[in-house]
Amino acid sequence: MEDSMNSKYPLCIEQSSGSITYFATFRSLCHSFVLDPNDKIYVNEEVFTESELDEIREYKPKPMPETY
């Protein structure tokens, strides 16, 4: 993510979500940089707060694909 884009947010999403891939013991959407703000792993592992996830949910939302 470009530095100019990072300034729009209180924290850098790319850096924070990237840290979760190091300790996740299972395959998750975060390994593909697909962020599901409804996945509780981000709050449980203290990657994002609920407030930060709300901001992510509201910023240009895209439909999530069906999971199989």
mmCIF file of the N, C-alpha and C atoms, coordinates in Angstrom:
data_MODEL
# 
_entry.id   MODEL 
# 
loop_
_atom_site.group_PDB 
_atom_site.id 
_atom_site.type_symbol 
_atom_site.label_atom_id 
_atom_site.label_alt_id 
_atom_site.label_comp_id 
_atom_site.label_asym_id 
_atom_site.label_entity_id 
_atom_site.label_seq_id 
_atom_site.pdbx_PDB_ins_code 
_atom_site.Cartn_x 
_atom_site.Cartn_y 
_atom_site.Cartn_z 
_atom_site.occupancy 
_atom_site.B_iso_or_equiv 
_atom_site.pdbx_formal_charge 
_atom_site.auth_seq_id 
_atom_site.auth_comp_id 
_atom_site.auth_asym_id 
_atom_site.auth_atom_id 
_atom_site.pdbx_PDB_model_num 
ATOM 1   N N  . MET A 1 1  ? 0.850   -1.171  0.000  1.00 0.00 ? 1  MET A N  1 
ATOM 2   C CA . MET A 1 1  ? 0.000   0.000   0.000  1.00 0.00 ? 1  MET A CA 1 
ATOM 3   C C  . MET A 1 1  ? 0.894   1.231   0.000  1.00 0.00 ? 1  MET A C  1 
ATOM 4   N N  . GLU A 1 2  ? 0.537   2.213   -0.805 1.00 0.00 ? 2  GLU A N  1 
ATOM 5   C CA . GLU A 1 2  ? 1.341   3.425   -0.886 1.00 0.00 ? 2  GLU A CA 1 
ATOM 6   C C  . GLU A 1 2  ? 1.232   4.233   0.401  1.00 0.00 ? 2  GLU A C  1 
ATOM 7   N N  . ASP A 1 3  ? 2.330   4.931   0.760  1.00 0.00 ? 3  ASP A N  1 
ATOM 8   C CA . ASP A 1 3  ? 2.321   5.748   1.969  1.00 0.00 ? 3  ASP A CA 1 
ATOM 9   C C  . ASP A 1 3  ? 1.235   6.806   1.935  1.00 0.00 ? 3  ASP A C  1 
ATOM 10  N N  . SER A 1 4  ? 0.958   7.370   0.758  1.00 0.00 ? 4  SER A N  1 
ATOM 11  C CA . SER A 1 4  ? -0.068  8.412   0.665  1.00 0.00 ? 4  SER A CA 1 
ATOM 12  C C  . SER A 1 4  ? -1.443  7.876   1.048  1.00 0.00 ? 4  SER A C  1 
ATOM 13  N N  . MET A 1 5  ? -1.690  6.601   0.783  1.00 0.00 ? 5  MET A N  1 
ATOM 14  C CA . MET A 1 5  ? -2.974  6.003   1.155  1.00 0.00 ? 5  MET A CA 1 
ATOM 15  C C  . MET A 1 5  ? -3.034  5.743   2.654  1.00 0.00 ? 5  MET A C  1 
ATOM 16  N N  . ASN A 1 6  ? -1.901  5.425   3.265  1.00 0.00 ? 6  ASN A N  1 
ATOM 17  C CA . ASN A 1 6  ? -1.878  5.124   4.689  1.00 0.00 ? 6  ASN A CA 1 
ATOM 18  C C  . ASN A 1 6  ? -2.328  6.302   5.530  1.00 0.00 ? 6  ASN A C  1 
ATOM 19  N N  . SER A 1 7  ? -2.092  7.509   5.074  1.00 0.00 ? 7  SER A N  1 
ATOM 20  C CA . SER A 1 7  ? -2.418  8.691   5.866  1.00 0.00 ? 7  SER A CA 1 
ATOM 21  C C  . SER A 1 7  ? -3.924  8.886   6.037  1.00 0.00 ? 7  SER A C  1 
ATOM 22  N N  . LYS A 1 8  ? -4.752  8.209   5.255  1.00 0.00 ? 8  LYS A N  1 
ATOM 23  C CA . LYS A 1 8  ? -6.205  8.338   5.370  1.00 0.00 ? 8  LYS A CA 1 
ATOM 24  C C  . LYS A 1 8  ? -6.760  7.585   6.575  1.00 0.00 ? 8  LYS A C  1 
ATOM 25  N N  . TYR A 1 9  ? -5.990  6.672   7.131  1.00 0.00 ? 9  TYR A N  1 
ATOM 26  C CA . TYR A 1 9  ? -6.475  5.787   8.170  1.00 0.00 ? 9  TYR A CA 1 
ATOM 27  C C  . TYR A 1 9  ? -5.695  5.992   9.461  1.00 0.00 ? 9  TYR A C  1 
ATOM 28  N N  . PRO A 1 10 ? -6.334  5.703   10.615 1.00 0.00 ? 10 PRO A N  1 
ATOM 29  C CA . PRO A 1 10 ? -5.619  5.846   11.889 1.00 0.00 ? 10 PRO A CA 1 
ATOM 30  C C  . PRO A 1 10 ? -4.509  4.816   12.049 1.00 0.00 ? 10 PRO A C  1 
ATOM 31  N N  . LEU A 1 11 ? -4.549  3.728   11.288 1.00 0.00 ? 11 LEU A N  1 
ATOM 32  C CA . LEU A 1 11 ? -3.468  2.757   11.296 1.00 0.00 ? 11 LEU A CA 1 
ATOM 33  C C  . LEU A 1 11 ? -3.369  2.146   9.910  1.00 0.00 ? 11 LEU A C  1 
ATOM 34  N N  . CYS A 1 12 ? -2.264  1.554   9.623  1.00 0.00 ? 12 CYS A N  1 
ATOM 35  C CA . CYS A 1 12 ? -2.076  0.958   8.303  1.00 0.00 ? 12 CYS A CA 1 
ATOM 36  C C  . CYS A 1 12 ? -2.683  -0.441  8.284  1.00 0.00 ? 12 CYS A C  1 
ATOM 37  N N  . ILE A 1 13 ? -3.713  -0.629  7.507  1.00 0.00 ? 13 ILE A N  1 
ATOM 38  C CA . ILE A 1 13 ? -4.411  -1.910  7.440  1.00 0.00 ? 13 ILE A CA 1 
ATOM 39  C C  . ILE A 1 13 ? -3.477  -3.002  6.934  1.00 0.00 ? 13 ILE A C  1 
ATOM 40  N N  . GLU A 1 14 ? -2.699  -2.689  5.918  1.00 0.00 ? 14 GLU A N  1 
ATOM 41  C CA . GLU A 1 14 ? -1.817  -3.702  5.339  1.00 0.00 ? 14 GLU A CA 1 
ATOM 42  C C  . GLU A 1 14 ? -0.826  -4.228  6.369  1.00 0.00 ? 14 GLU A C  1 
ATOM 43  N N  . GLN A 1 15 ? -0.214  -3.354  7.141  1.00 0.00 ? 15 GLN A N  1 
ATOM 44  C CA . GLN A 1 15 ? 0.765   -3.784  8.138  1.00 0.00 ? 15 GLN A CA 1 
ATOM 45  C C  . GLN A 1 15 ? 0.102   -4.572  9.259  1.00 0.00 ? 15 GLN A C  1 
ATOM 46  N N  . SER A 1 16 ? -1.050  -4.127  9.727  1.00 0.00 ? 16 SER A N  1 
ATOM 47  C CA . SER A 1 16 ? -1.723  -4.813  10.834 1.00 0.00 ? 16 SER A CA 1 
ATOM 48  C C  . SER A 1 16 ? -2.256  -6.173  10.427 1.00 0.00 ? 16 SER A C  1 
ATOM 49  N N  . SER A 1 17 ? -2.900  -6.249  9.275  1.00 0.00 ? 17 SER A N  1 
ATOM 50  C CA . SER A 1 17 ? -3.450  -7.538  8.861  1.00 0.00 ? 17 SER A CA 1 
ATOM 51  C C  . SER A 1 17 ? -2.344  -8.494  8.458  1.00 0.00 ? 17 SER A C  1 
ATOM 52  N N  . GLY A 1 18 ? -1.223  -7.975  7.982  1.00 0.00 ? 18 GLY A N  1 
ATOM 53  C CA . GLY A 1 18 ? -0.098  -8.833  7.631  1.00 0.00 ? 18 GLY A CA 1 
ATOM 54  C C  . GLY A 1 18 ? 0.478   -9.540  8.826  1.00 0.00 ? 18 GLY A C  1 
ATOM 55  N N  . SER A 1 19 ? 0.429   -8.909  9.988  1.00 0.00 ? 19 SER A N  1 
ATOM 56  C CA . SER A 1 19 ? 1.004   -9.524  11.184 1.00 0.00 ? 19 SER A CA 1 
ATOM 57  C C  . SER A 1 19 ? 0.246   -10.778 11.600 1.00 0.00 ? 19 SER A C  1 
ATOM 58  N N  . ILE A 1 20 ? -1.034  -10.852 11.295 1.00 0.00 ? 20 ILE A N  1 
ATOM 59  C CA . ILE A 1 20 ? -1.832  -12.014 11.706 1.00 0.00 ? 20 ILE A CA 1 
ATOM 60  C C  . ILE A 1 20 ? -1.443  -13.265 10.919 1.00 0.00 ? 20 ILE A C  1 
ATOM 61  N N  . THR A 1 21 ? -0.910  -13.098 9.708  1.00 0.00 ? 21 THR A N  1 
ATOM 62  C CA . THR A 1 21 ? -0.549  -14.267 8.901  1.00 0.00 ? 21 THR A CA 1 
ATOM 63  C C  . THR A 1 21 ? 0.610   -15.040 9.506  1.00 0.00 ? 21 THR A C  1 
ATOM 64  N N  . TYR A 1 22 ? 1.397   -14.417 10.358 1.00 0.00 ? 22 TYR A N  1 
ATOM 65  C CA . TYR A 1 22 ? 2.543   -15.095 10.963 1.00 0.00 ? 22 TYR A CA 1 
ATOM 66  C C  . TYR A 1 22 ? 2.137   -16.086 12.045 1.00 0.00 ? 22 TYR A C  1 
ATOM 67  N N  . PHE A 1 23 ? 1.050   -15.822 12.762 1.00 0.00 ? 23 PHE A N  1 
ATOM 68  C CA . PHE A 1 23 ? 0.694   -16.710 13.860 1.00 0.00 ? 23 PHE A CA 1 
ATOM 69  C C  . PHE A 1 23 ? -0.582  -17.497 13.628 1.00 0.00 ? 23 PHE A C  1 
ATOM 70  N N  . ALA A 1 24 ? -1.282  -17.272 12.529 1.00 0.00 ? 24 ALA A N  1 
ATOM 71  C CA . ALA A 1 24 ? -2.491  -18.045 12.243 1.00 0.00 ? 24 ALA A CA 1 
ATOM 72  C C  . ALA A 1 24 ? -2.097  -19.500 11.985 1.00 0.00 ? 24 ALA A C  1 
ATOM 73  N N  . THR A 1 25 ? -2.763  -20.417 12.652 1.00 0.00 ? 25 THR A N  1 
ATOM 74  C CA . THR A 1 25 ? -2.438  -21.838 12.528 1.00 0.00 ? 25 THR A CA 1 
ATOM 75  C C  . THR A 1 25 ? -3.349  -22.549 11.532 1.00 0.00 ? 25 THR A C  1 
ATOM 76  N N  . PHE A 1 26 ? -4.107  -21.794 10.765 1.00 0.00 ? 26 PHE A N  1 
ATOM 77  C CA . PHE A 1 26 ? -5.011  -22.352 9.781  1.00 0.00 ? 26 PHE A CA 1 
ATOM 78  C C  . PHE A 1 26 ? -5.085  -21.389 8.608  1.00 0.00 ? 26 PHE A C  1 
ATOM 79  N N  . ARG A 1 27 ? -5.563  -21.880 7.470  1.00 0.00 ? 27 ARG A N  1 
ATOM 80  C CA . ARG A 1 27 ? -5.714  -21.017 6.304  1.00 0.00 ? 27 ARG A CA 1 
ATOM 81  C C  . ARG A 1 27 ? -6.877  -20.060 6.554  1.00 0.00 ? 27 ARG A C  1 
ATOM 82  N N  . SER A 1 28 ? -6.632  -18.806 6.280  1.00 0.00 ? 28 SER A N  1 
ATOM 83  C CA . SER A 1 28 ? -7.632  -17.769 6.498  1.00 0.00 ? 28 SER A CA 1 
ATOM 84  C C  . SER A 1 28 ? -7.613  -16.830 5.299  1.00 0.00 ? 28 SER A C  1 
ATOM 85  N N  . LEU A 1 29 ? -8.681  -16.072 5.101  1.00 0.00 ? 29 LEU A N  1 
ATOM 86  C CA . LEU A 1 29 ? -8.701  -15.096 4.016  1.00 0.00 ? 29 LEU A CA 1 
ATOM 87  C C  . LEU A 1 29 ? -7.586  -14.069 4.143  1.00 0.00 ? 29 LEU A C  1 
ATOM 88  N N  . CYS A 1 30 ? -7.089  -13.839 5.356  1.00 0.00 ? 30 CYS A N  1 
ATOM 89  C CA . CYS A 1 30 ? -6.030  -12.845 5.532  1.00 0.00 ? 30 CYS A CA 1 
ATOM 90  C C  . CYS A 1 30 ? -4.742  -13.252 4.826  1.00 0.00 ? 30 CYS A C  1 
ATOM 91  N N  . HIS A 1 31 ? -4.560  -14.541 4.516  1.00 0.00 ? 31 HIS A N  1 
ATOM 92  C CA . HIS A 1 31 ? -3.375  -14.974 3.787  1.00 0.00 ? 31 HIS A CA 1 
ATOM 93  C C  . HIS A 1 31 ? -3.390  -14.449 2.351  1.00 0.00 ? 31 HIS A C  1 
ATOM 94  N N  . SER A 1 32 ? -4.533  -14.093 1.833  1.00 0.00 ? 32 SER A N  1 
ATOM 95  C CA . SER A 1 32 ? -4.663  -13.567 0.479  1.00 0.00 ? 32 SER A CA 1 
ATOM 96  C C  . SER A 1 32 ? -4.956  -12.074 0.476  1.00 0.00 ? 32 SER A C  1 
ATOM 97  N N  . PHE A 1 33 ? -4.789  -11.432 1.603  1.00 0.00 ? 33 PHE A N  1 
ATOM 98  C CA . PHE A 1 33 ? -5.109  -10.024 1.790  1.00 0.00 ? 33 PHE A CA 1 
ATOM 99  C C  . PHE A 1 33 ? -6.565  -9.731  1.429  1.00 0.00 ? 33 PHE A C  1 
ATOM 100 N N  . VAL A 1 34 ? -7.425  -10.684 1.708  1.00 0.00 ? 34 VAL A N  1 
ATOM 101 C CA . VAL A 1 34 ? -8.862  -10.476 1.645  1.00 0.00 ? 34 VAL A CA 1 
ATOM 102 C C  . VAL A 1 34 ? -9.287  -10.343 3.091  1.00 0.00 ? 34 VAL A C  1 
ATOM 103 N N  . LEU A 1 35 ? -9.766  -9.181  3.444  1.00 0.00 ? 35 LEU A N  1 
ATOM 104 C CA . LEU A 1 35 ? -10.074 -8.905  4.836  1.00 0.00 ? 35 LEU A CA 1 
ATOM 105 C C  . LEU A 1 35 ? -11.579 -8.971  5.052  1.00 0.00 ? 35 LEU A C  1 
ATOM 106 N N  . ASP A 1 36 ? -12.017 -9.905  5.852  1.00 0.00 ? 36 ASP A N  1 
ATOM 107 C CA . ASP A 1 36 ? -13.425 -10.008 6.227  1.00 0.00 ? 36 ASP A CA 1 
ATOM 108 C C  . ASP A 1 36 ? -13.579 -9.320  7.581  1.00 0.00 ? 36 ASP A C  1 
ATOM 109 N N  . PRO A 1 37 ? -14.114 -8.105  7.618  1.00 0.00 ? 37 PRO A N  1 
ATOM 110 C CA . PRO A 1 37 ? -14.210 -7.384  8.883  1.00 0.00 ? 37 PRO A CA 1 
ATOM 111 C C  . PRO A 1 37 ? -15.164 -8.022  9.889  1.00 0.00 ? 37 PRO A C  1 
ATOM 112 N N  . ASN A 1 38 ? -15.910 -9.038  9.474  1.00 0.00 ? 38 ASN A N  1 
ATOM 113 C CA . ASN A 1 38 ? -16.802 -9.744  10.394 1.00 0.00 ? 38 ASN A CA 1 
ATOM 114 C C  . ASN A 1 38 ? -16.129 -10.950 11.043 1.00 0.00 ? 38 ASN A C  1 
ATOM 115 N N  . ASP A 1 39 ? -14.914 -11.270 10.619 1.00 0.00 ? 39 ASP A N  1 
ATOM 116 C CA . ASP A 1 39 ? -14.157 -12.379 11.207 1.00 0.00 ? 39 ASP A CA 1 
ATOM 117 C C  . ASP A 1 39 ? -13.622 -11.931 12.562 1.00 0.00 ? 39 ASP A C  1 
ATOM 118 N N  . LYS A 1 40 ? -14.010 -12.623 13.617 1.00 0.00 ? 40 LYS A N  1 
ATOM 119 C CA . LYS A 1 40 ? -13.647 -12.228 14.988 1.00 0.00 ? 40 LYS A CA 1 
ATOM 120 C C  . LYS A 1 40 ? -12.171 -12.433 15.312 1.00 0.00 ? 40 LYS A C  1 
ATOM 121 N N  . ILE A 1 41 ? -11.420 -13.095 14.437 1.00 0.00 ? 41 ILE A N  1 
ATOM 122 C CA . ILE A 1 41 ? -9.999  -13.306 14.716 1.00 0.00 ? 41 ILE A CA 1 
ATOM 123 C C  . ILE A 1 41 ? -9.262  -11.974 14.872 1.00 0.00 ? 41 ILE A C  1 
ATOM 124 N N  . TYR A 1 42 ? -9.695  -10.949 14.149 1.00 0.00 ? 42 TYR A N  1 
ATOM 125 C CA . TYR A 1 42 ? -9.013  -9.651  14.216 1.00 0.00 ? 42 TYR A CA 1 
ATOM 126 C C  . TYR A 1 42 ? -9.175  -8.992  15.583 1.00 0.00 ? 42 TYR A C  1 
ATOM 127 N N  . VAL A 1 43 ? -10.327 -9.179  16.207 1.00 0.00 ? 43 VAL A N  1 
ATOM 128 C CA . VAL A 1 43 ? -10.556 -8.640  17.554 1.00 0.00 ? 43 VAL A CA 1 
ATOM 129 C C  . VAL A 1 43 ? -9.935  -9.571  18.591 1.00 0.00 ? 43 VAL A C  1 
ATOM 130 N N  . ASN A 1 44 ? -10.137 -10.869 18.421 1.00 0.00 ? 44 ASN A N  1 
ATOM 131 C CA . ASN A 1 44 ? -9.614  -11.844 19.388 1.00 0.00 ? 44 ASN A CA 1 
ATOM 132 C C  . ASN A 1 44 ? -8.098  -11.775 19.515 1.00 0.00 ? 44 ASN A C  1 
ATOM 133 N N  . GLU A 1 45 ? -7.415  -11.543 18.413 1.00 0.00 ? 45 GLU A N  1 
ATOM 134 C CA . GLU A 1 45 ? -5.945  -11.481 18.421 1.00 0.00 ? 45 GLU A CA 1 
ATOM 135 C C  . GLU A 1 45 ? -5.435  -10.041 18.526 1.00 0.00 ? 45 GLU A C  1 
ATOM 136 N N  . GLU A 1 46 ? -6.353  -9.104  18.790 1.00 0.00 ? 46 GLU A N  1 
ATOM 137 C CA . GLU A 1 46 ? -6.034  -7.685  18.991 1.00 0.00 ? 46 GLU A CA 1 
ATOM 138 C C  . GLU A 1 46 ? -5.285  -7.058  17.815 1.00 0.00 ? 46 GLU A C  1 
ATOM 139 N N  . VAL A 1 47 ? -5.697  -7.458  16.596 1.00 0.00 ? 47 VAL A N  1 
ATOM 140 C CA . VAL A 1 47 ? -5.145  -6.851  15.386 1.00 0.00 ? 47 VAL A CA 1 
ATOM 141 C C  . VAL A 1 47 ? -5.864  -5.535  15.113 1.00 0.00 ? 47 VAL A C  1 
ATOM 142 N N  . PHE A 1 48 ? -7.207  -5.546  15.217 1.00 0.00 ? 48 PHE A N  1 
ATOM 143 C CA . PHE A 1 48 ? -8.029  -4.356  15.054 1.00 0.00 ? 48 PHE A CA 1 
ATOM 144 C C  . PHE A 1 48 ? -9.011  -4.273  16.212 1.00 0.00 ? 48 PHE A C  1 
ATOM 145 N N  . THR A 1 49 ? -9.452  -3.054  16.521 1.00 0.00 ? 49 THR A N  1 
ATOM 146 C CA . THR A 1 49 ? -10.539 -2.863  17.477 1.00 0.00 ? 49 THR A CA 1 
ATOM 147 C C  . THR A 1 49 ? -11.859 -2.927  16.715 1.00 0.00 ? 49 THR A C  1 
ATOM 148 N N  . GLU A 1 50 ? -12.966 -3.061  17.436 1.00 0.00 ? 50 GLU A N  1 
ATOM 149 C CA . GLU A 1 50 ? -14.277 -3.049  16.781 1.00 0.00 ? 50 GLU A CA 1 
ATOM 150 C C  . GLU A 1 50 ? -14.491 -1.736  16.034 1.00 0.00 ? 50 GLU A C  1 
ATOM 151 N N  . SER A 1 51 ? -14.036 -0.639  16.600 1.00 0.00 ? 51 SER A N  1 
ATOM 152 C CA . SER A 1 51 ? -14.173 0.663   15.954 1.00 0.00 ? 51 SER A CA 1 
ATOM 153 C C  . SER A 1 51 ? -13.422 0.700   14.622 1.00 0.00 ? 51 SER A C  1 
ATOM 154 N N  . GLU A 1 52 ? -12.228 0.154   14.605 1.00 0.00 ? 52 GLU A N  1 
ATOM 155 C CA . GLU A 1 52 ? -11.447 0.117   13.366 1.00 0.00 ? 52 GLU A CA 1 
ATOM 156 C C  . GLU A 1 52 ? -12.104 -0.789  12.333 1.00 0.00 ? 52 GLU A C  1 
ATOM 157 N N  . LEU A 1 53 ? -12.669 -1.909  12.776 1.00 0.00 ? 53 LEU A N  1 
ATOM 158 C CA . LEU A 1 53 ? -13.371 -2.795  11.853 1.00 0.00 ? 53 LEU A CA 1 
ATOM 159 C C  . LEU A 1 53 ? -14.631 -2.130  11.301 1.00 0.00 ? 53 LEU A C  1 
ATOM 160 N N  . ASP A 1 54 ? -15.310 -1.339  12.113 1.00 0.00 ? 54 ASP A N  1 
ATOM 161 C CA . ASP A 1 54 ? -16.473 -0.590  11.627 1.00 0.00 ? 54 ASP A CA 1 
ATOM 162 C C  . ASP A 1 54 ? -16.059 0.368   10.517 1.00 0.00 ? 54 ASP A C  1 
ATOM 163 N N  . GLU A 1 55 ? -14.933 1.031   10.706 1.00 0.00 ? 55 GLU A N  1 
ATOM 164 C CA . GLU A 1 55 ? -14.435 1.954   9.681  1.00 0.00 ? 55 GLU A CA 1 
ATOM 165 C C  . GLU A 1 55 ? -14.116 1.208   8.388  1.00 0.00 ? 55 GLU A C  1 
ATOM 166 N N  . ILE A 1 56 ? -13.515 0.035   8.508  1.00 0.00 ? 56 ILE A N  1 
ATOM 167 C CA . ILE A 1 56 ? -13.203 -0.776  7.327  1.00 0.00 ? 56 ILE A CA 1 
ATOM 168 C C  . ILE A 1 56 ? -14.489 -1.213  6.638  1.00 0.00 ? 56 ILE A C  1 
ATOM 169 N N  . ARG A 1 57 ? -15.496 -1.634  7.402  1.00 0.00 ? 57 ARG A N  1 
ATOM 170 C CA . ARG A 1 57 ? -16.778 -2.069  6.831  1.00 0.00 ? 57 ARG A CA 1 
ATOM 171 C C  . ARG A 1 57 ? -17.439 -0.955  6.023  1.00 0.00 ? 57 ARG A C  1 
ATOM 172 N N  . GLU A 1 58 ? -17.305 0.265   6.488  1.00 0.00 ? 58 GLU A N  1 
ATOM 173 C CA . GLU A 1 58 ? -18.005 1.391   5.871  1.00 0.00 ? 58 GLU A CA 1 
ATOM 174 C C  . GLU A 1 58 ? -17.253 2.017   4.703  1.00 0.00 ? 58 GLU A C  1 
ATOM 175 N N  . TYR A 1 59 ? -15.982 1.688   4.512  1.00 0.00 ? 59 TYR A N  1 
ATOM 176 C CA . TYR A 1 59 ? -15.190 2.316   3.459  1.00 0.00 ? 59 TYR A CA 1 
ATOM 177 C C  . TYR A 1 59 ? -15.302 1.520   2.165  1.00 0.00 ? 59 TYR A C  1 
ATOM 178 N N  . LYS A 1 60 ? -16.026 2.031   1.200  1.00 0.00 ? 60 LYS A N  1 
ATOM 179 C CA . LYS A 1 60 ? -16.203 1.423   -0.122 1.00 0.00 ? 60 LYS A CA 1 
ATOM 180 C C  . LYS A 1 60 ? -16.378 -0.097  -0.051 1.00 0.00 ? 60 LYS A C  1 
ATOM 181 N N  . PRO A 1 61 ? -17.440 -0.568  0.587  1.00 0.00 ? 61 PRO A N  1 
ATOM 182 C CA . PRO A 1 61 ? -17.613 -2.017  0.743  1.00 0.00 ? 61 PRO A CA 1 
ATOM 183 C C  . PRO A 1 61 ? -17.790 -2.732  -0.596 1.00 0.00 ? 61 PRO A C  1 
ATOM 184 N N  . LYS A 1 62 ? -17.230 -3.905  -0.693 1.00 0.00 ? 62 LYS A N  1 
ATOM 185 C CA . LYS A 1 62 ? -17.366 -4.771  -1.864 1.00 0.00 ? 62 LYS A CA 1 
ATOM 186 C C  . LYS A 1 62 ? -18.078 -6.041  -1.400 1.00 0.00 ? 62 LYS A C  1 
ATOM 187 N N  . PRO A 1 63 ? -18.874 -6.650  -2.272 1.00 0.00 ? 63 PRO A N  1 
ATOM 188 C CA . PRO A 1 63 ? -19.542 -7.891  -1.867 1.00 0.00 ? 63 PRO A CA 1 
ATOM 189 C C  . PRO A 1 63 ? -18.515 -9.003  -1.651 1.00 0.00 ? 63 PRO A C  1 
ATOM 190 N N  . MET A 1 64 ? -18.729 -9.785  -0.613 1.00 0.00 ? 64 MET A N  1 
ATOM 191 C CA . MET A 1 64 ? -17.846 -10.917 -0.335 1.00 0.00 ? 64 MET A CA 1 
ATOM 192 C C  . MET A 1 64 ? -18.288 -12.115 -1.167 1.00 0.00 ? 64 MET A C  1 
ATOM 193 N N  . PRO A 1 65 ? -17.337 -12.871 -1.719 1.00 0.00 ? 65 PRO A N  1 
ATOM 194 C CA . PRO A 1 65 ? -17.711 -14.071 -2.476 1.00 0.00 ? 65 PRO A CA 1 
ATOM 195 C C  . PRO A 1 65 ? -18.223 -15.154 -1.538 1.00 0.00 ? 65 PRO A C  1 
ATOM 196 N N  . GLU A 1 66 ? -19.005 -16.048 -2.092 1.00 0.00 ? 66 GLU A N  1 
ATOM 197 C CA . GLU A 1 66 ? -19.481 -17.190 -1.310 1.00 0.00 ? 66 GLU A CA 1 
ATOM 198 C C  . GLU A 1 66 ? -18.294 -18.078 -0.973 1.00 0.00 ? 66 GLU A C  1 
ATOM 199 N N  . THR A 1 67 ? -18.275 -18.615 0.237  1.00 0.00 ? 67 THR A N  1 
ATOM 200 C CA . THR A 1 67 ? -17.227 -19.558 0.614  1.00 0.00 ? 67 THR A CA 1 
ATOM 201 C C  . THR A 1 67 ? -17.763 -20.971 0.495  1.00 0.00 ? 67 THR A C  1 
ATOM 202 N N  . TYR A 1 68 ? -16.896 -21.884 0.207  1.00 0.00 ? 68 TYR A N  1 
ATOM 203 C CA . TYR A 1 68 ? -17.309 -23.279 -0.003 1.00 0.00 ? 68 TYR A CA 1 
ATOM 204 C C  . TYR A 1 68 ? -16.813 -24.151 1.099  1.00 0.00 ? 68 TYR A C  1 
# 
